[in-house]
Every structure is written in C-alpha cells, then in structure tokens.
C-alpha cells in the first residue's frame, strides 16, 4: 500500500519505552508539538497505569490549549444505502439481502433536513453508500447538497455540509468544492494491505491505493479540509494508528497539510455481517481511551470525531481525553429521522449505534461537564480553512475564536430549541465563561487580527 511502510511499523511496535522516555515525550507535548511516529509508538507501549494517567491528563491539556472548552456538534444525514462494494463488515454490502435499498429523492432530502433544523442542528455530514461514479451520480450529490442548504426553519438553516463519499476524479472533486462543502471525509478502513484486500472483496473499493489517492485528488482539486480514519476491529489498532500517522506525514510533506479531522470508529454489529458481531481484533474500552489520548498528543491540531457507535457513558469520558467533535441523535439509514418511517428499521442500518440520547440530552451532558456545545461554522464562513486554519490551530490560537463563537452558537440553540432545564443550565454556563472569554480572547484576537470588533454573526 502506497506511503505505508509495514516493515517499519512492525519494528516500531516492538519498542518498549522507559519511564524517562515517556516523561520526555509528554514534556514535548506541553508545547503542542506534533509527535514523531517513533514517539507515538513509545506511548502505545505503555502499560503502567500511572503513566497512562499522565497521558490522559496531557491529552486533556493539549485539547484545551488548542480548541478550548468547546465540543462541536453535528449529525449525519444518510441519503442512500445503495452500494456497489462488498465489504464483509458492513450492512450496506452489495450482496446483503437483509438491507432494503433506498436512495432519497430531493424532496425527501429536504424533508429530512427540515426535521434536523427543527431539532437545532447546524452541521450535517452527508453520507452515501459507494457507487461507481458517473455524471448522474455526481449530479445527484451536488443536487443533494444544494437541497440541504436551501431548506430553512424560521430563520435557521444548515450552515455547513460535510460529506463522506466514495473516491472520485479531480474534476468531480472540483464540482464538490463549487457546491460549498465543508470537509471531505473518507476512511481507509484498514491500512494493513493484506487485511484490506481480505475484507473488500468486490467493487471499486477492492483497491486500497485508489482509496488513499482520494485524499490526494481532493487536495489537488482545491479542497483543503479533509477527514481521514480507520475502522477499529479489522486489524491490530496499534498498527493502524502508526500507519495513519505515516499517511499524515506523507500528506504534510506533499501538500503542507494534514487532516482537519480524524475518526476512529469501532466496529459494531451490522445486519447480514457475521464478522461485525464477532471481530477478530476487538478493542477494549481501556485500550480505546488510551488510543484516543495518544492520537490527541500525536496530531494535536486535528479535530477528533466520536460517533454514536459508542455508549453515552464512554463518550462523556472521551471528551475529557481529546475528543473535540461528536455526533448527536444520529440515524444511520436513509430517511431515518422521520418517526415511524418504514425506512427507519433495524435491518437497514449500516451499523448499530449505542448512544440514543437526543440532541438536547447530549447538550445537557456536555454542559454538566463544563464543556461548551458548539454549533459554530465560522471558520468556513470566514475562509479559515486549510493552511489558514492550521496556522491558527498549531500554535493554539484558534481557541480564542472557538471559545467565543461556541458561546454565541450555544446561546442561539438555547434561545430557540432547548428544553427549559437545558436553558437554565446553559445560560448559567455562558455567564460563567462570558467575562473570561470576552476579556482574554478578544484581547488575543486584537493581536491576531488587529481588530477586536464583531462585525457580524461570527468572529
């Protein structure tokens, strides 16, 4: 597989770090410096509970130093579960006879969007099964994006549509960019080539290099915010994280940019997949928490996304270990947000979800932990993407924007959508942080931008 040196990774996995090694690495992370692959491998070797606790504490420190107290909220919108690939762990596999296939029409996409707007959502991740690309396919995706942006509920609209779509040509990526997408997201699933070929047995997804090339093509098309990741449970998670870091090193060297976001979903049961219910490489909660914390330290500038595959309790813990974005009240089937819909059945889901809390309940839980649920999309509106964003994120300056904009968008959610109890809790949190952020962060912004005036909705 291109860019991935499996022999080097296997060698690094044999490293046994000393306590002195770990303390030295953690000292480096205090300065928000990206770790080398070798340093990340040393952190992965740690088994001492005292040192693991230090890793957890430093991950929390780094996340707060870069992104502040905010946790970005979004939700997926599945527009199709029609897929041409046969991935043996996925409920959308082309040969899975249990899944009822559905591709939403444009009116249905608008209807789903309006349901999400009524709940208070501002960010959507548009997801589709992977099909062989043609002009008809790309036109459908572009029309779907336009439809999502076109819907309003009172004065509220979806502010940003990120997409999770199959690899495509540079010309088609250019069309996506013109449709004003936010982040283009694609997961390698596994970076171990033999395992990749074993699990992807039919369709265009059988070629692992074609999938790796998707990020290159997106960058070449001018899309400068990308999201990557792998699926935990297909192979050794330690190998996967080092391989992904190797991929990131290649991207930074070639394009001067790493990923805007990273996702690390754990495999969950899926209809029609025996493997998904009994993976060969399961990862425990303890291992998962350690992986999240190490990822935060390894690539400090990136957003770490946590989906509703995980339980409510574990997600509440993970926001303290480096997670900076999370989905809420997710449905993973086309048409799933319509209550009592024939398309909202267990057999249609791509995978099982474990956090069934409403958006309001997720917001309330974050507030209880003194985090700021954020619906902000200011960086996209202000063209703070790609290198511009990274120049603010890497030295820890972006949080001065994130803190204030998170409060602004939280207040809008509370005013228009929250339940009474959530309003009381949220207004109290805003009062707690308001004077602190508006004094300190606006002074920092004056230095950054030579202007401390709020000209419009966002800074």
QUIMO-V635367 format. One record per residue. RES is the residue in three letters. SS is DSSP state (~ for helix, > for strand, _ for the rest). Layout:
{{RES:SS} {RES:SS}}
//
This chain:
{{UNK:_} {UNK:_} {UNK:_} {UNK:_} {UNK:_} {UNK:~} {UNK:~} {UNK:~} {UNK:~} {UNK:~} {UNK:~} {UNK:~} {UNK:_} {UNK:_} {UNK:_} {UNK:_} {UNK:_} {UNK:_} {UNK:~} {UNK:~} {UNK:~} {UNK:~} {UNK:~} {UNK:~} {UNK:~} {UNK:~} {UNK:~} {UNK:~} {UNK:~} {UNK:_} {UNK:_} {UNK:_} {UNK:_} {UNK:_} {UNK:_} {UNK:_} {UNK:~} {UNK:~} {UNK:~} {UNK:~} {UNK:~} {UNK:~} {UNK:~} {UNK:~} {UNK:_} {UNK:_} {UNK:_} {UNK:_} {UNK:~} {UNK:~} {UNK:~} {UNK:~} {UNK:~} {UNK:~} {UNK:~} {UNK:~} {UNK:~} {UNK:~} {UNK:~} {UNK:~} {UNK:~} {UNK:~} {UNK:~} {UNK:~} {UNK:~} {UNK:~} {UNK:~} {UNK:_} {UNK:_} {UNK:>} {UNK:>} {UNK:>} {UNK:>} {UNK:>} {UNK:>} {UNK:>} {UNK:>} {UNK:>} {UNK:>} {UNK:>} {UNK:_} {UNK:_} {UNK:_} {UNK:_} {UNK:_} {UNK:>} {UNK:>} {UNK:_} {UNK:_} {UNK:_} {UNK:_} {UNK:_} {UNK:_} {UNK:_} {UNK:_} {UNK:_} {UNK:_} {UNK:_} {UNK:_} {UNK:_} {UNK:_} {UNK:_} {UNK:>} {UNK:_} {UNK:_} {UNK:~} {UNK:~} {UNK:~} {UNK:~} {UNK:~} {UNK:~} {UNK:~} {UNK:~} {UNK:~} {UNK:~} {UNK:~} {UNK:~} {UNK:~} {UNK:~} {UNK:_} {UNK:_} {UNK:_} {UNK:>} {UNK:>} {UNK:>} {UNK:>} {UNK:>} {UNK:>} {UNK:_} {UNK:_} {UNK:_} {UNK:_} {UNK:_} {UNK:_} {UNK:~} {UNK:~} {UNK:~} {UNK:~} {UNK:~} {UNK:~} {UNK:~} {UNK:~} {UNK:~} {UNK:~} {UNK:~} {UNK:~} {UNK:~} {UNK:~} {UNK:~} {UNK:~} {UNK:_} {UNK:>} {UNK:>} {UNK:_} {UNK:_} {UNK:>} {UNK:>} {UNK:_} {UNK:_} {UNK:>} {UNK:>} {UNK:>} {UNK:>} {UNK:>} {UNK:_} {UNK:_} {UNK:_} {UNK:_} {UNK:_} {UNK:~} {UNK:~} {UNK:~} {UNK:~} {UNK:~} {UNK:~} {UNK:~} {UNK:~} {UNK:~} {UNK:_} {UNK:_} {UNK:_} {UNK:_} {UNK:_} {UNK:>} {UNK:>} {UNK:_} {UNK:_} {UNK:_} {UNK:>} {UNK:_} {UNK:_} {UNK:_} {UNK:~} {UNK:~} {UNK:~} {UNK:~} {UNK:~} {UNK:~} {UNK:~} {UNK:>} {UNK:>} {UNK:>} {UNK:_} {UNK:~} {UNK:~} {UNK:~} {UNK:_} {UNK:~} {UNK:~} {UNK:~} {UNK:~} {UNK:~} {UNK:~} {UNK:~} {UNK:~} {UNK:~} {UNK:~} {UNK:~} {UNK:~} {UNK:~} {UNK:_} {UNK:_} {UNK:_} {UNK:_} {UNK:_} {UNK:>} {UNK:>} {UNK:>} {UNK:>} {UNK:>} {UNK:_} {UNK:>} {UNK:_} {UNK:_} {UNK:_} {UNK:_} {UNK:~} {UNK:~} {UNK:~} {UNK:~} {UNK:~} {UNK:~} {UNK:~} {UNK:~} {UNK:~} {UNK:~} {UNK:~} {UNK:~} {UNK:~} {UNK:~} {UNK:~} {UNK:~} {UNK:~} {UNK:~} {UNK:~} {UNK:_} {UNK:_} {UNK:_} {UNK:_} {UNK:_} {UNK:>} {UNK:>} {UNK:>} {UNK:_} {UNK:_} {UNK:>} {UNK:_} {UNK:_} {UNK:_} {UNK:>} {UNK:_} {UNK:_} {UNK:>} {UNK:~} {UNK:~} {UNK:~} {UNK:~} {UNK:_} {UNK:_} {UNK:_} {UNK:_} {UNK:_} {UNK:_} {UNK:_} {UNK:~} {UNK:~} {UNK:~} {UNK:~} {UNK:~} {UNK:~} {UNK:~} {UNK:~} {UNK:~} {UNK:~} {UNK:~} {UNK:~} {UNK:~} {UNK:~} {UNK:_} {UNK:_} {UNK:_} {UNK:_} {UNK:>} {UNK:>} {UNK:>} {UNK:>} {UNK:_} {UNK:_} {UNK:_} {UNK:_} {UNK:_} {UNK:~} {UNK:~} {UNK:~} {UNK:~} {UNK:~} {UNK:~} {UNK:~} {UNK:_} {UNK:_} {UNK:_} {UNK:_} {UNK:_} {UNK:_} {UNK:>} {UNK:>} {UNK:>} {UNK:_} {UNK:_} {UNK:_} {UNK:_} {UNK:_} {UNK:_} {UNK:_} {UNK:_} {UNK:_} {UNK:_} {UNK:_} {UNK:_} {UNK:_} {UNK:_} {UNK:_} {UNK:_} {UNK:_} {UNK:_} {UNK:~} {UNK:~} {UNK:~} {UNK:_} {UNK:_} {UNK:_} {UNK:_} {UNK:_} {UNK:_} {UNK:_} {UNK:_} {UNK:_} {UNK:_} {UNK:~} {UNK:~} {UNK:~} {UNK:~} {UNK:~} {UNK:~} {UNK:~} {UNK:~} {UNK:~} {UNK:~} {UNK:_} {UNK:_} {UNK:_} {UNK:>} {UNK:>} {UNK:>} {UNK:_} {UNK:_} {UNK:_} {UNK:~} {UNK:~} {UNK:~} {UNK:~} {UNK:_} {UNK:_} {UNK:_} {UNK:_} {UNK:~} {UNK:~} {UNK:~} {UNK:~} {UNK:~} {UNK:~} {UNK:~} {UNK:~} {UNK:_} {UNK:_} {UNK:_} {UNK:_} {UNK:_} {UNK:~} {UNK:~} {UNK:~} {UNK:~} {UNK:~} {UNK:~} {UNK:~} {UNK:~} {UNK:~} {UNK:~} {UNK:~} {UNK:~} {UNK:~} {UNK:~} {UNK:~} {UNK:~} {UNK:~} {UNK:~} {UNK:_} {UNK:_} {UNK:_} {UNK:~} {UNK:~} {UNK:~} {UNK:~} {UNK:~} {UNK:~} {UNK:~} {UNK:~} {UNK:~} {UNK:~} {UNK:~} {UNK:~} {UNK:~} {UNK:~} {UNK:~} {UNK:~} {UNK:~} {UNK:~} {UNK:~} {UNK:~} {UNK:~} {UNK:~} {UNK:~} {UNK:~} {UNK:~} {UNK:~} {UNK:~} {UNK:~} {UNK:~} {UNK:~} {UNK:_} {UNK:_} {UNK:_} {UNK:_} {UNK:_} {UNK:_} {UNK:_} {UNK:_} {UNK:_} {UNK:_}}
//
